[in-house]
Structure formats: structure tokens, C-alpha cells
Amino acid sequence: MSELERELMAAGGARAPAAATARLRSLLLDALKAGHADLARKRSGYESPVIVAIGMSGDAVVAVAPVPPALRTDGTLAGDRGWPLVAATVAALVELSGARRPVGPSDLRVRAGAFADEHLTLGMPAGQIGAEELDELVPLAFDEHADGIDRLRARAVAMPAGVLDGVGGGLREPIGPAHPLRIAEAVARLGGRPAQPQSVQESEEQVLALLAVGGDGAVRPHEDPDPARRIARRILQRLDGMGKWGGYHTEFAHLPRGFAGNERALAQSVSEALLASGLLDEKPSVGQRHVFLNPRRAAEIRRMIDSGEAPPELRLPRP
């Protein structure tokens, strides 16, 4: 048990009096700083679990995690260990807020901000949750989604309102309709586990339908007359729609999925060409080949999706 957890328990948990606020806030900042450093390691939380703090701020249930607050604008900043931690935290907030199945993109409620200018704050609207309920429900909601994350041990602690007071007022929407935070919320509200890649993969069709991604834009990739370019644009569009920019990634073997007959073999070759061109990046540390959209090539990827303009490095196969 960390020093924060020991003092939090001694002070009464989420029911701790106002007199304990300053000390608990100081210990929380220390724990977040330690967690931030630990997430940079190949195995995180094994000496002491990485701490996430969850509590109430106004009419929102909020969480603070030891990852950069700039994640709100750039979904790739959490890192290999940090992103599953964030995804599990989003799912815990969904559980605690009682949010049900979303009816459309505008119904997604996760908001993000900064705690002490250094750590990511997340929040969702919720009815008032009592201190006793927080003490009981916070660890249960978080553990349900954080359990089984590869090479990460983490715990969520319920904080008294005074420690996180005012945090909810500085929260804003994540930037981008397919930001990984929005994907994580959608997966959780559809009954999935956003910290687990397999669960995200299984939810893909529902999430794409919910976000209305990959449909009829001003330029339609699925009507491109060039077969290889059409496939390339559809693959990139699908990955973009699911927020696969590094926080989330997908098995390389899944890229040809959705293409039938002769197109499936061509889609396999197109996938290799996208990887060779650098539009896709590979994550070799997981069991299978996993890939994601290269954030450094975002402008080129979006041009390819929208207009079919291919970068010179992309050598598409001929059918």
C-alpha cells in the first residue's frame, strides 16, 4: 500500500475531512509523478501499483491519471502502458456515471483537462455519488477494466471532493470526432472493455456505425475507380474512424477484412504497401503484427482518404 493509500484510509477515504485535503493533494501529486515515471518502463506498477484518483467534482465524476494532459488534443501521447490505463479509467467513469448505450456521436460525454497542469483529468456527468459509495465502487469499476492489462499493475483510489474540487469546471471535449477517448467511451458504453485490444476489435462495426464514420463524405473512397487505391483509401479511412493513431492499434491480419473475393488478396498486398510507405507504423512488441496510422504522416493520410492523392513513397500493387 502506498503512502497515499495509507493516509487516505486513516483519514476516512472519500469521507476524509477538509482538514486532510492539503496533505492528501500533496501525496496524490507525488503518486502521480511516480506513476508517470513508472509508465515509461517496460513493466509498470510492479514495485508499487500506478495510482489513478477518482472522485466527484460538482456534477461530474472525475479521474486523474499520470499521463500528459495534452492527450486531449493528441491521442498518441499516452504511450504503450499509459493508454490502456487511460482506457480503463474511461470505462470506470462510464460505469460510475451510469451512462447507457449512446444514440449518436453527440451523446458521447467524456471530457478532458489538466490537474496541476501536469496530469490528465477526465470527467463525465453523473448524479451525486456518496462518499461511501465511492469508496466501494471506484476500485470495483476500475479493476473490472484494468485487470489483465499487459505488463501493468494499477489501482484506483476514491478521493474526497476537496482534493479534486473545481477540476470538473475545466474539462473540454477531446479534439477530433474519432479521438481515442471517444472510442474508449463508445466501446465501454456498448458493453466492451476498451483497455483490451480484442474487445475493441469486436466492437469495431458498432463503433463505426455510432460515429457515422466511413459513410458518404464529399469524396467517396469506395467509389475510387482504381482498385488498389480504392482499397488503400478504405483501409486508411477505417483505421482513422476507429482512432487507430497509436493509442489503439489493430492486427495486421485484420486489414483485408471486409474485402471479398479477388479483392481480398489485393487488400493484403495493399496493406503491405501502406506499411512499407510509412503511412502505417508497426508495433512489434505484441504477439501478432499490430499496426496503426503514423501520426507524423497525418496530413498525407487525410489527403489520401479525402482525395486519393497518394504520397510518392506509396507503391500500390497492380491488380
C-alpha positions, 0 to 999 in steps of 0.5 A: 500500500502506498503512502497515499493509500495509507493516509487516505484510509486513516483519514476516512477515504472519500469521507476524509475531512477538509482538514486532510485535503492539503496533505492528501493533494500533496501525496496524490501529486507525488503518486502521480509523478511516480506513476508517470515515471513508472509508465515509461518502463517496460513493466509498470506498477510492479514495485508499487501499483500506478495510482489513478484518483477518482472522485466527484467534482460538482456534477461530474465524476472525475479521474486523474491519471499520470499521463500528459494532459495534452492527450486531449488534443493528441491521442498518441501521447499516452504511450504503450502502458499509459493508454490502456490505463487511460482506457480503463479509467474511461470505462470506470467513469462510464460505469460510475456515471451510469451512462447507457448505450449512446444514440449518436456521436453527440451523446458521447460525454467524456471530457478532458483537462489538466490537474496541476497542469501536469496530469490528465483529468477526465470527467463525465456527468453523473448524479451525486455519488456518496462518499461511501459509495465511492469508496466501494465502487471506484476500485470495483469499476476500475479493476473490472477494466484494468485487470489483465492489462499487459505488463501493468499493475494499477489501482484506483483510489476514491478521493474526497471532493476537496482534493479534486474540487473545481477540476470538473469546471475545466474539462473540454471535449477531446479534439477530433470526432474519432479521438481515442477517448471517444472510442474508449467511451463508445466501446465501454458504453456498448458493453466492451472493455476498451483497455483490451485490444480484442474487445475493441476489435469486436466492437469495431462495426458498432463503433463505426456505425455510432460515429457515422464514420466511413459513410458518404463524405464529399469524396467517396473512397469506395467509389475510387475507380482504381482498385488498389487505391480504392482499397488503400483509401478504405483501409486508411479511412477505417483505421482513422474512424476507429482512432487507430493513431497509436493509442489503439492499434489493430492486427495486421491480419485484420486489414483485408477484412471486409474485402471479398473475393479477388479483392481480398488478396489485393487488400493484403498486398495493399496493406503491405504497401501502406506499411512499407510507405510509412503511412502505417507504423508497426508495433512489434512488441505484441504477439501478432503484427499490430499496426496503426496510422503514423501520426507524423504522416497525418496530413498525407493520410487525410489527403489520401482518404479525402482525395486519393492523392497518394504520397510518392513513397506509396507503391500500390500493387497492380491488380 
